[in-house]
Amino acid sequence: MRRRQFIGLLGGAATWPLSARAQHAQQRRVAVLMGGLASGDAAGKAEVGAFEDGLQQLGWKPGGTIELAYRWPGAELDAVRAAASEIVASHPDLVVSRTTPATTAMMGAGLPTVFLLVADPIRSGYVQNLGHPGGNVTGFSNFEASVGGKWLELLKEAAPGVSHAAMLFNPQTAPFAEGFLHAAQTAAQSLGTAVGAAPCSSPADIESAFAETARQPGGGIIAIIDTFLTEHRDLLVEFATRHRLPAVYGASAIAQSGGLMAYAADYPDIFRRAASYVDRILRGARPGDLPVQEPAKFTLTVNLKAATAIGLTLPQSLVIRADDVIE
């Protein structure tokens, strides 16, 4: 009896830990570095919601079969780097990095990484080729440099009197800006407009760029996709209103916060699509074998209240085409 009881107890003891270990083995750990955003940001919540919806549709249960560890460092580069170091120390199975600065901070860690909202992954040195990235990194871009010309075209359509425009960017957080500037300057040749670079690395630089652009009639602003500019969107709106300058932005969040107009990739859609790459890599695919994908959806947002504030009446043709009109 003692032997049978011992064997029964041993069997029961063996069964429970094996089951527990099997359940634990199914849970995968993914670190998500939400570069450019602080915790509680409304746009970030929408992106995260779309990402988790995508994962659930593929059979992953956040908090169950997959553990998602988010870090929200904001746009300050030191904070982004510190968050990246914490992620490396936690040894996750996979990293999802939002924006160019966040992805740069993760490079060299050797962790499988899916980047999101990166404008120029080749020039930034993340991948060798968009179709065959190679290495341990792949992801989703949010723009191709030619959109610089599109921003200028929209600015001219909104305010035909624009004769010169300043393109704002932070060289540290937007090392890809040169491509956008070149595209805008090329488009300017046929639009009768001059476009100049306006690098900004501080709020004072932003204020100076607006003041300088407003010194001559016909000024306009192009603020590219840049975590630094998005973080200081309230200043962009304030200075545009103060100097009565029409402006187009590369982030929808700025138009939502009071900016005149934005043409941007649909960020929640990119996050939802990224779930498929997370799924494939966690199931054994090599990141370097998955092609870098471009945005599938773009949105045009116009803010009629912002137009009124600078004494501008937007063409009806532009308002009708907009995906989102803020009254």
Steps between C-alpha positions, in 0.01 A plus 500: 500500500778733585664438161170558314434816701851621430468436126157670497634803682805511274279482192276778626797716594656443159181576309436843657847649449512373140163662431615820666823496304311441174274795572799718590685393186210620287525853637736715295645829620491804271642840599341801331701823498249778428753764395370855477204449730436527871266269687137605461544657156170462310669417169715240673196336654343465155820344362532255788132408474538421129815297567337287770188452288721370221676259733172368639371436150808283446436298815722682751356604832673800665571407862450135411690348209693823445642749748524856366732731692452861387740782563399862433816714507369806317721671241810587705786295359657424839169362625460290185850357539441424868178315416683303230764396753229376735350295218836340417547407865157334510588254218165496314429261215430791264509879496256736327652848463297808410680774302853547370659614832355200685621260232847657497514452878427128457758437228796295610304315766469191282131458584243416231335834426197622309523875446201724437466856367853514361536731201821374338614160634778459242661842550460456876701178472239260633464281192700428186207471266125558538406173331766295681593685819750241622619492858264500795286802417200580281193715526266763362592841363262794531602707199708497185710812445296610196220603737699818557367618164147398595515713815603803295222438246242487780639817656472683167149370446393616845672838466578581134684816606784307661822596320757369748483225761723382782531127566537439873682198643735403781826360353541269800155343492447525122829405333293405195383859438727560202294272276176682582664838450637399160157374388334824611762713326455301179123551514553869575655556157164441330296668773677834498602461863831492685556250781779535755620286790418616854678265744364530854634335813333717765175693553696821438606366160135429413398853593786644295405294194142629507609861556753483216246347260244769586740788428411490130143468362400164358665284763396145586615216723559130436560305822612148411441180697730550795457388861648829623249710304209277599595538865499880456180510296339758727785740424463437126132587517565805719767646271305427181202686643709787634676556166193407291695244302339208314665172591483135403613228739621142461315379811122491536533567873614856426190582296289339771669733748417813301733493199363604161551183301675163511572231247621188673503124497225330699702406809244266663478311169879454500488368858221260410698367204813470714326235709536260206880536505512452876292184455722362224827570681378349826403190301850466353538738204825695467449879504752541220285286272194723542491800263468851636146617430383847405179664625176374348286795610553875521270757654450867421383705797391864473415728789250769407534670838874537443435646154267761647759590763751604231239660271512224238207346313586149387388401147188286506670246275760442772243477780293247303805274446599505865455180703457699818360854522526679833237771529 
